[in-house]
């Protein structure tokens, strides 16, 4: 026998020495759901162990994450129903909850990278990512609003704006608007290959943002398509994206690898709410070892080619890595 691959698996020390994929806290982005009010920390029923928080509680959480080595947060706002409309008006106010939160986090912990969700659905009375006219999600009008939203986030101090809407041409429009407004140092993380997925269900519960009519298939991608993801990513790179994202993660590991092999900029993946819920539910039933499932799935996303991972498991992952 010439080749004995088991030699490299013989002990924990050897396995560690030759381990190819390394997960570290600063590879993780923590999504945070912010609500109006004070002293609020409410568990999201379809995301057990995950919370909507008012800004004061969010600041505490940001400190906890930073202590653990997490260096970026991805902010989402829950907008009350009476402030929603078709144009996303509430999203643009200088003293809106997103803008106020960005300023507060920057002041509280300047080293934490703030990435902000740029999309209309949390603010839309239709629960869609764009302006609706005659049941259609109108592209160019929506892009104008998204560009204004991005500039208002940059003005408040966001390090990266993260458009999650899948409208055409929005990266170019955002970059141009940021430049025109003098925000040359604000980055763009684009949700480039975002699929029309059933795995967003718990997130829509968290923000009460489920579409009121139809679905998102005229803008989010068909799960059957791979080559189209490359097209979307290359467009976003040419339009000025700094980081591209594939979303969801687990059912799309092949897409993550494809994108990693095609681009020369950092690739992120979003391990989405439904993927979190699946692991939680199976663990609650005693059907899976939760920690092992968390580590294995997160490693697989990194191994597939994601440099950065947005996940609701950030704190668990750091705890598991520290105990390993
Ligand atoms: C919408 C948005 C969604 C998510 C992030 N931004 C849901 C959707 O497209 O309906 C989902 C994230 C998750 O499921 O964890 N702009």
Boltz pocket constraint, residues with backbone or C-beta under 6 A from the ligand:
constraints:
  - pocket:
      binder: B
      contacts: [[A, 117], [A, 118], [A, 119], [A, 120], [A, 121], [A, 129], [A, 164], [A, 165], [A, 199], [A, 200], [A, 201], [A, 202], [A, 203], [A, 204], [A, 209], [A, 216], [A, 271], [A, 272], [A, 273], [A, 274]]
      max_distance: 6.0
